[in-house]
């Protein structure tokens, strides 16, 4: 079974992309992160956020939905639904 949370160094790299508003880069790397850590709600949320920032609403919603399915307390994801 894969680990449920991504390692801290990967988390920091993704957060740096968020702070730099690098949505294309996030969309490029997050599917592989999610493949490796399918139970990491934050990874799903970040991919939804990247699509949302690009106004790709239909592509964003399933990622927020999966984030709240994994973690029903994921307030940020609930706010984006």
C-alpha positions in Angstrom: 0.0 0.0 0.0 1.4 3.4 -0.9 2.1 6.0 1.8 -0.9 8.3 2.5 1.1 11.5 2.7 3.8 12.9 0.5 7.2 13.6 2.1 7.8 17.0 3.6 10.5 18.0 1.0 8.0 17.3 -1.9 5.4 19.3 0.0 7.7 22.2 0.3 8.5 22.1 -3.5 4.8 22.1 -4.3 4.1 25.0 -1.9 6.9 27.0 -3.6 5.1 26.4 -7.0 1.9 27.6 -5.4 3.5 30.7 -4.0 5.0 31.5 -7.4 1.6 30.9 -9.0 3.1 28.2 -11.3 -0.2 26.5 -12.2 1.2 24.9 -15.4 4.0 23.3 -13.4 1.6 22.0 -10.7 -0.6 20.5 -13.4 2.4 18.9 -14.9 3.8 17.3 -11.7 0.7 16.6 -9.5 -0.7 13.7 -11.4 2.5 11.7 -10.7 2.4 12.9 -7.1 -1.2 11.6 -6.8 -0.2 8.3 -8.5 2.4 7.8 -5.8 0.4 9.2 -2.9 -3.3 8.6 -3.9 -4.6 9.2 -0.3 -3.0 12.6 0.1 -5.9 15.0 0.1 -3.7 18.0 -0.2 -2.2 16.8 -3.5 -5.8 16.5 -4.9 -6.6 19.9 -3.5 -3.6 21.5 -5.1 -4.4 20.1 -8.5 -7.9 21.4 -8.2 -6.5 24.8 -7.1 -4.2 24.9 -10.2 -7.1 24.2 -12.5 -9.3 26.7 -10.7 -6.6 29.4 -11.0 -6.7 28.8 -14.8 -10.5 29.1 -14.8 -10.8 25.4 -15.8 -13.7 24.8 -13.4 -14.9 21.5 -14.9 -11.4 20.1 -14.5 -11.0 21.5 -10.9 -14.1 20.1 -9.3 -13.3 16.4 -9.4 -10.0 17.0 -7.6 -11.7 19.0 -4.8 -14.4 16.3 -4.6 -11.7 13.6 -4.2 -9.9 15.7 -1.6 -13.0 15.9 0.6 -13.7 12.3 0.1 -10.3 11.5 1.4 -10.4 14.1 4.2 -13.9 15.3 5.0 -12.4 18.1 7.2 -10.5 19.6 4.2 -12.1 23.0 4.5 -10.2 24.6 1.6 -11.5 22.0 -0.7 -15.1 22.3 0.6 -14.9 26.1 0.0 -14.1 25.5 -3.6 -16.9 23.1 -4.4 
